[in-house]
Amino acid sequence: MTEPIAAEAPFRVPVGNLLKLAVPAVVVGIGSALTLYGLSKLASLLEGWLWDDLSAAVGVPSDSAVWIIGMLTATGLAIGLVVRYAPGHAGPDPATLELVAEPLPLRVLPGLALALVLMLAGGVSLGPENPIIGINVGLAVALGMRFLPKVNAPIWLAMAVAGTIGAMFGTPVAAALLFSELDAGDRRIPLWDRLFAPLVAATAGTLTMLQLESLDLAVAAPAYSYRGLEDLGLTVLIALGAAAVGLVAVYLFVPLHRAFLRIGHPVLMLTVGGLVLGLLGALGGEVTLFKGLTQMQELPGLAATTTGAGFLALAGIKLLAMLVAATSGFRGGRIFPTLFVGVALGFAIHAVWDGVPLALAIAAAVVGIIVAATRNGWLSLFMAIAVVPQVSLLIPMLLATLAAWLLVTNRPPLLDPVAERSPA
């Protein structure tokens, strides 16, 4: 007679241990927000001097082709010098890394911070997410293990990532959704026990940033009312189309990155990358420069004078600029410029077919292209609702996410994981 198999005792996490993590989590969250805020403000001051004061002093309009090409080329040269000569070469090539990577040594962080500030100020079509997460993770792990070694490095990493995401997107919900798709810790531990410290950090980072700055990703769009199955069909079609556009970028990413690596020297590689970005910026105008959040909110004002083909051109130029910037060695993230592309695609669809509600077109296009770029369904859904904050869009956008996911699953990611790092 076989003996009954004893049931495994449930894994218990002492509540006291969770509470002990609350204080370091708050500290990390606040620190992550302050680092993001400080570097962003420094970049904003430098941007104003470069694009307004200096152009006025020289007598060349900042929106002229000459200034845009010259500024982006000079930015590439400056960042190339940082990558070549700064200790640690401003970190590894972002084209080879996921959003969350291994902690960087402290000696690398000043060069990475300088490259980030120059990139944001110079008008490069990348966001701050990868470098600022790298900086905050490096600081949190190094200082945390120095002063509180009983908390292991993966917990410090998770708190820094969550605190930065919360501060960057203005809500801890973004961090919760991101972490729900990561392999965050021991799977025997219940999800909310694993998320406790990161979400405390995300909340602290969010509240700190909201005290310092108003964060609003919303794009002006008329209120949307669900019209039945027709809208679900339109949502699926738009999301699939936007995801297909994203996959075009995915399949161009590796060849473009390898082409830039063949240049062989980071200063020359980044200078050439900056020149190409300048030419694209001159073609698309200032609305296609920078990370894209401010420019994204300018698109409704262009609706009266821009055709569907015009919005499609803006989306294409921005997408190509993001690809060039991400593959030529610039230190930056790809989420925010991709978000601009999705919004521009939404305006293009509505301009061509005004029977498609603008809010629906924007949200579905954002979902599709962000799914293709990030392979994170929850984050894609969050970004769509953040850009068009209307609860009535939740059901069609969830369906759009599922449809886009079917198209992009098993496809390559938007990175080059097997390439060598940028030459030093």
GIDALIN-V693092 format. One record per helix or strand. SS is the DSSP state (a for helix, b for strand). FROM is the first residue (numbers start at 1). TO is the last residue. Records with the same first field share a line. If there is no record, write none. Layout:
SS->FROM-TO / FROM-TO
This chain:
a->15-58 / 65-85 / 87-90 / 94-96 / 106-122 / 129-147 / 153-169 / 172-179 / 191-212 / 229-261 / 266-284 / 286-288 / 293-296 / 299-302 / 308-327 / 335-352 / 358-374 / 377-387 / 391-408
b->127-127 / 333-333
